[in-house]
Amino acid sequence: MESETSNKPAKTVEQQAEIFERLRQEVAKAVVGQEKVFDRMLMALVCEGHVLLEGVPGIAKTTLVRSLAKAVGVDFHRISFTPDLLPADVVGTMIYNPKDGTFSPKKGPVFTNILLADEINRAPAKVQSALLEAMQERQVTVGDNTYKLPSPFMVLATQNPIEQEGTYPLPEAQVDRFMFKCIMNLPPRDDERRIVSRFTKQHTPEIKPVISAGDISGLRSTLEQVYCDEKVGEYILDIVFCTREPERFNLAGLRPYVEYGASPRASLYLNLAARASAMLHGRSYATPQDVKEIAPDVLRHRVIVTYEAEAEDITSDKVIDKILNELPVP
């Protein structure tokens, strides 16, 4: 009897891993490659997190997000961020009714399940900050009233790293609310050959819903069953604290390059993401390897480097790589 009880979480996780595989196969009809980025999006969906996608134009950032929304079968809205966008264009506003002299709320596109904030850094800070309450509290205040957002709710934002004219860097407070910052690279030659052969024809692949919002709730319940050992938890804390006090971990050489280390939100997201990664692979327990795999995407936007580091072309990714290579793995 004991053995049946102990095996139950593993079986449930295995069954749920099949859902991820169905989603991968469906989205692969429209997007070639980018499997790692798509896995991060699935993890964020299960962990109720948000994702910031950074990449040059033309590498299917928008297509990937739209395909995920179609495959999950939930409501999807897209906002193209521009310099003249207003906060009301995102969250909504109060509309005056001249017949009875009252105001009624007109909800904005943020009231959806998956929100694509396209080119988010093209809008000024006041518009970007309109998303803060929605991302953190899952609610929006319009006028005097507060409205709950539908569940699930996830923001997938894109930004272009090479064109800085007419852009507004995201405030640190908002960047920290993204669970992952994923870098989408140009596809390798084999993938690009497949892209050319598949998408130069008239036929457009159709993405069909393969799961529902109820399945997402089931995935979130299963995530709670995934075990994270105390040693793995300590490893997560070592990584995060090493970004703050590298000298305590015999990495004093990093001190001149790190202005600010990762916030406590990084520890929370590393724990959640490691367990979600285990679930994606059909395991009911997280390992240190899960932590190492997802750490760069969780930390790169939370570790702020100094001017000295920038002068020497040392990025937050290089700092994180050094920490992951030097810290002892349990």
N, C-alpha and C positions, 0 to 999 in steps of 0.2 A: 504494500500500500504506500509505504514511504517512497519507494522508487518511482511509483506512478506520479505522486505529487511533485517530486523533484524534477521529473521529466516534462511536466506539463508546460512550464514557460518556454522551454526549448522548442517544443512542438508548435506552440502558438507563434513564436518568432519565425520559425521555418515557413509556416503557412503564410505569414504576412510578407515574408521576403519574396514570395511569388508575385505579390501585387506590384512590388517595385520592378520586377522583371517585365511584367505586362506593360507597365508605363514606359520602360526603356524601349521596348520593341515598338510600341505605338509611335513614340516621338521620333524614333530612328527613321520613320517613313519621311519625315520632313526635314530632319537635321542630321547631317553626316558628321560623326566625331563629337567632340565636346562632351564626352561621357562623364569626365570628372566634374565638370561644372554642373551638369544635369544632376548628378548624384548629390551635390551640395544643395541644389534647389529642393530636391526631395527631402533631404535631412531637415532643411529649414521649414518645410511644409509640416513635417511631423513634429518638430520642436516648437512650432509657433514663432519662428524667427523670420527675419527679412534678409534679403540678399542684395548686395551692390555689385553689379557686373561692370567691369572696366575692359574696354577693348576698342580697337580701331573700327571705323565704319565698315560694314559689309561682311561681318563674320557671324551673322545670324543671331545676334543678341535678342532682338525683338521676336524673331521667328521661334527661338527656343522658348521664350516666355509664353508666347501665344499658343504654342503646341502643347506645353504643359497644362495650361488652362483648359484647352479642348479635351485633352486626354483624361483630366481629372473630372471633367463634366461640371464645372462650377462657373459662377458668374465672373466675367472678366471685363475690366475697363482699362483703357489706355489714356494717359495724359501726356501730351507732348509739351514739355516744359520750354517756355520761351521767355525772353526778358520782360514782355508786357503782361505776363500771367499774373493774376491776383489770387490771394488766399481763398477768396470766395469761389474761384473757378475750380478749386480742389475740394473744399469741404462743404460748400453750399452757402446759402444766404437766406435772409428773411425777405419774403415778397409781400408788399402791401396790397391788400384787397380793398379797393375804393368803395365797394358795395356796402360792406359792414364796418369799414375802418379798422380792420384787424390785420395782423401780420401772420403769415403762415410760412413754415420752413420749406425751402426747396433744396433737397439734399444733393450734394455734389457727387462726382464720380468716385470719390473715396469709399462710398457705400457699395462695396462689392466684395468678392472673395479673394480674387487675385488682381492687384493693381500694378500696372506697368507704368512707372515714372520714367518716361523716355527722356534721355539727355537731361537728367535732373540738375546738373550743374549749370544749365543755361538760364535758370530762373534765380532771382535775387533771394537773399536769406529769408525775407519775410514769407515768401511762398514755400520755401523748403521747410521752414519751421511750422507751417500749417499741418505738416504730416506728423510732427512730434507726438502730439497727443494720441493720434490714431495708431501710430506704431507702438507706443508704450502701453497705453491704457485700453486699446481696442474700443475707443469711444471718440465721439466728436461733439464739440459744443458749437451749436449754431444759435446765435441770439442768447436767450436766457435758458435754453433747454439743452440737455445733454442726451445724445442718442448712442445706443450701443451699435457697434459694427457687426455685420453678419459673421458667422463662424463657418469655416475657417477664414482668416484674413491674413494676407501676406503681401508685403510691398516688395516688388522686384524693380530696382532702379538701375538705369544704365548711364554710363558717362564715357566720354571720349577723351583719352589721355593725351592726344597729340595736338588738339586745337584748343588753345587757351584764350584766344581773343573772344571777348564777349561772354566769358563764363564766370561763375561765382563759386569759389571753393566751398564745399559743404562745411557747415559748422561742426566742430569736434563733437559737440553734444549729440548731433544727429548721426554722425558717422558711427559713433559708439553704439547706436541702437541697431545697427545692422549686424546680424549674427555672423555673416560671412562677407568678405570682400574677395571676389573671385576675378582673377585675371584671365580673360579669354584671348588666347594666342591665335596667330594665323595657322590654318590647318597645314599638316604635312602634305607632301606631294601626292601620296596615295589617296588621302582623303579628298584632296582637291580634284583629282581625276574622277573620283566617284561623284563629286558634286556636279562637275561639268557634264558627265554622261547622264546623270539623272535629271537635272533641272534645266537642260536646254531643250527639253521636249515640251509639247503642248500640255501634256497631262500634269495636273497639280495634285499631289498626294492629299488625301482627305484623312484628317485625324478624327477618330471617333472616341467618345468617352469609354474608358475601360474600367473606371472605378467611380464611386460617388462620394459625396460629402460624408455619408455614414461610414464608408470604408476608412476615411481619414481619421474619424473619431476612434475607430477600432485600432488604427496604427498608433495613435497617441496613447491609448490604454495599454497597448502591448509594450510601448517604450518604457513604461513604468516597471515592467517586469525584467527589463534588461539590467543585469547586475554589473555594478562598477566596484571592484575590489578596493579596499582601503589603500593598498600600495599604488594602484593606478590613480586614485584621488590625490595621494601625496605627490606623485609625479607631476600631475597637473599643477598643483600649487607650486612645486619647485620651478616649473617653466615660467609661470606668471611672476613669481617673486624674483626670478633671475632677471626679468626685464626691468624690475624696479631697483634691485640691489645686486648687480652682477658680481661685485667684489666678494659677497658672501659665498659665492659658488665658484671661487677661484677663476673668475672671468673679469678681473679688474680692468683688463684691456678694453672692455666694451663701455666702461663708464663715460669716457669723453664723447661717445657717439650717441648715447641715449638721453634725450631731454626728459621724456615722460614714459614711464612703463605702462603696462596694460592695467585696465581697471578691474575691479571685482567681477564685473559682467563677463570678462574674458574667462574667468574660472568657471562661472556658471555655464557658459556656452561651450567650453571645452568638454565639460562633463556630459552635457546633453548631446553634443555632436559626436563624442566618442561612442556613446551608447547607441545613437542613431546609426552610426557607421557600422557597428556590430550587427544591428538589426538588418541593415541593407545586405550584409554578407551572410545572413541566416544564422547568426550566433546570438545566444542569450546572455553573453557576458562581453564586456569591453576589455581590450588589451592595451598595453602601452603603444603598440603599433598603430592602433586606431587613433590614439592621441597624436602621435607624430605625423600621421597622414593629414589630419585636419588642422593641426596647429597653425601653419602659415596662413590659411584662409581666415582663421578666427583672430589672429594677432596682427596681421600686416597693417591694418588701419587703426590699431590701438597703440602700437609702439611708435612714438614720435621721436625722430632722430634730430640731432643738433645741426647747427650750421656747419660745424667742423666735419660731420659725417657727410653732409651734402657736398662739401668742397672736395672730399676724397671719394665721392661716388659710392658711399656706403649707404645702402637703402635699408629700410626696416626688414625686408626679406633676408638680406645678408646677415643682419643681427640675429634674426630668428633662426636661420640655418646654423649659425655658430653655436647658439644655445642648444639646439636640438642635437648637434653633433658632439658637444662637449659634456652635456649633463649625463650622468649615469642613468641607464634605463633599468627599472626594477625587473 
